[in-house]
């Protein structure tokens, strides 16, 4: 009876350890692929929210082209998903072009900051016009998603910049340690030979 309980507790402990390991792996995967996941979300979510506000039966290329033709900054919502898509494409393109040093304090953080801040300014100016007459839940969700994703791009870019800076610092310390060893060992060997001669 006691052995059965011990075996059962071991199985439970093994299952908990496996679960914790899987969660840790998933979290690290999400952290490493955060820019890509954010770009995908920023491209799809505002478009999906806009399509909810348009009846599915009337959703076609003609409807979308008519939205562009009859565009009015004060009332049209087609520009919100469009800005999200352009923002995502530009940020992803720069992210793909950058290596470690450029990710640390180069174009990636700067371009992300400019794109996010410009889109936030645009949405902030547009919001009072749209919500001046009637407030719809889908419209609020569309604006909020655009704002949250713009801030998300900034946060992710800043975290990646900090991570790459730490990597470069560690790499610099390692290089300095190696160069110090290369310079230090000949001196040590020379002193050792002098001691032996004496």
Secondary structure, DSSP 8 states (H G I E B T S, - for coil): -HHHHHHHHHHHHHHHHHHHHHHHHHHHHHHHTHHHHHHHHHHHHHHHHHHHHS-GGG-SHHHHHHHHHT--TTT--HHHHHHHHHHHHHHHHHHHH--HHHHHHSHHHHHHHHHHHHHHHHHHHHHHHHTTT---HHHHHHHHHHHHHHHHHHHHHHHHHHHHHHHHHHHHHHHHHHHHHHHHHHHHHHHHHHHHH-
